[in-house]
Amino acid sequence: MTSKNPLLRIATIALLAGIALAEVFPYFWIATTSLKDLAGR
């Protein structure tokens, strides 16, 4: 698989980044909301 297609490479990196972001985002959201909740009290 020696494809020199830069668009395919960019798409693959973007897809992996999107998956990683989707994996991490809920934890980040919970952390920020709980911190705001603690700060609000």
NUPA-42179 format. One record per residue: x, y, z of N, C-alpha, C in turn. Coordinates in nm, 2 decimals, always signed. Example, Ala and Ser with C-alpha at 12.3 -4.5 7.8 and 13.67 -1.06 7.14 Angstrom:
2
[[+1.32, -0.57, +0.78], [+1.23, -0.45, +0.78], [+1.32, -0.33, +0.78]]
[[+1.28, -0.22, +0.71], [+1.37, -0.11, +0.71], [+1.29, +0.00, +0.79]]
// end
This chain:
41
[[+0.08, -0.12, +0.00], [+0.00, +0.00, +0.00], [+0.09, +0.12, +0.00]]
[[+0.15, +0.15, -0.11], [+0.24, +0.27, -0.13], [+0.17, +0.38, -0.21]]
[[+0.06, +0.43, -0.16], [-0.02, +0.53, -0.23], [+0.04, +0.67, -0.19]]
[[+0.07, +0.75, -0.29], [+0.13, +0.88, -0.26], [+0.02, +0.99, -0.28]]
[[-0.10, +0.95, -0.23], [-0.21, +1.04, -0.24], [-0.22, +1.12, -0.11]]
[[-0.18, +1.25, -0.12], [-0.18, +1.33, +0.01], [-0.32, +1.35, +0.06]]
[[-0.42, +1.35, -0.03], [-0.56, +1.37, +0.02], [-0.61, +1.25, +0.10]]
[[-0.57, +1.13, +0.06], [-0.60, +1.01, +0.14], [-0.54, +1.01, +0.27]]
[[-0.41, +1.06, +0.28], [-0.34, +1.07, +0.40], [-0.40, +1.17, +0.50]]
[[-0.44, +1.28, +0.44], [-0.51, +1.39, +0.52], [-0.64, +1.33, +0.58]]
[[-0.72, +1.26, +0.49], [-0.85, +1.21, +0.53], [-0.83, +1.11, +0.64]]
[[-0.73, +1.02, +0.63], [-0.70, +0.92, +0.73], [-0.67, +0.98, +0.87]]
[[-0.58, +1.08, +0.86], [-0.54, +1.15, +0.98], [-0.66, +1.22, +1.05]]
[[-0.74, +1.29, +0.96], [-0.86, +1.36, +1.01], [-0.96, +1.26, +1.08]]
[[-0.97, +1.14, +1.02], [-1.06, +1.04, +1.07], [-1.01, +0.99, +1.21]]
[[-0.88, +0.96, +1.21], [-0.83, +0.92, +1.34], [-0.84, +1.02, +1.45]]
[[-0.81, +1.15, +1.41], [-0.82, +1.26, +1.51], [-0.97, +1.27, +1.55]]
[[-1.06, +1.26, +1.46], [-1.20, +1.27, +1.50], [-1.25, +1.16, +1.59]]
[[-1.20, +1.04, +1.57], [-1.23, +0.93, +1.66], [-1.17, +0.95, +1.80]]
[[-1.04, +1.00, +1.80], [-0.98, +1.02, +1.93], [-1.05, +1.13, +2.01]]
[[-1.10, +1.24, +1.93], [-1.17, +1.35, +2.00], [-1.30, +1.30, +2.05]]
[[-1.37, +1.21, +1.97], [-1.50, +1.16, +2.02], [-1.48, +1.07, +2.14]]
[[-1.37, +1.00, +2.15], [-1.34, +0.92, +2.27], [-1.32, +1.00, +2.39]]
[[-1.24, +1.11, +2.38], [-1.20, +1.19, +2.49], [-1.30, +1.30, +2.53]]
[[-1.38, +1.34, +2.44], [-1.47, +1.46, +2.46], [-1.56, +1.44, +2.58]]
[[-1.63, +1.33, +2.59], [-1.73, +1.31, +2.71], [-1.66, +1.33, +2.84]]
[[-1.54, +1.28, +2.86], [-1.47, +1.29, +2.99], [-1.43, +1.44, +3.01]]
[[-1.39, +1.50, +2.90], [-1.35, +1.65, +2.91], [-1.48, +1.73, +2.95]]
[[-1.59, +1.69, +2.89], [-1.71, +1.77, +2.91], [-1.76, +1.75, +3.06]]
[[-1.75, +1.62, +3.11], [-1.79, +1.59, +3.25], [-1.70, +1.67, +3.34]]
[[-1.57, +1.67, +3.31], [-1.47, +1.74, +3.40], [-1.50, +1.89, +3.41]]
[[-1.52, +1.95, +3.29], [-1.55, +2.09, +3.29], [-1.68, +2.13, +3.36]]
[[-1.78, +2.05, +3.34], [-1.91, +2.08, +3.40], [-1.90, +2.06, +3.55]]
[[-1.83, +1.96, +3.60], [-1.82, +1.94, +3.74], [-1.73, +2.05, +3.81]]
[[-1.63, +2.10, +3.73], [-1.55, +2.21, +3.78], [-1.63, +2.33, +3.79]]
[[-1.72, +2.36, +3.69], [-1.80, +2.48, +3.69], [-1.90, +2.46, +3.81]]
[[-1.95, +2.34, +3.83], [-2.05, +2.32, +3.94], [-1.98, +2.35, +4.08]]
[[-1.85, +2.30, +4.09], [-1.78, +2.33, +4.21], [-1.75, +2.48, +4.23]]
[[-1.72, +2.55, +4.12], [-1.69, +2.69, +4.13], [-1.82, +2.77, +4.16]]
[[-1.93, +2.72, +4.11], [-2.06, +2.79, +4.13], [-2.10, +2.79, +4.27]]
[[-2.06, +2.69, +4.35], [-2.11, +2.68, +4.49], [-2.03, +2.77, +4.58]]
// end
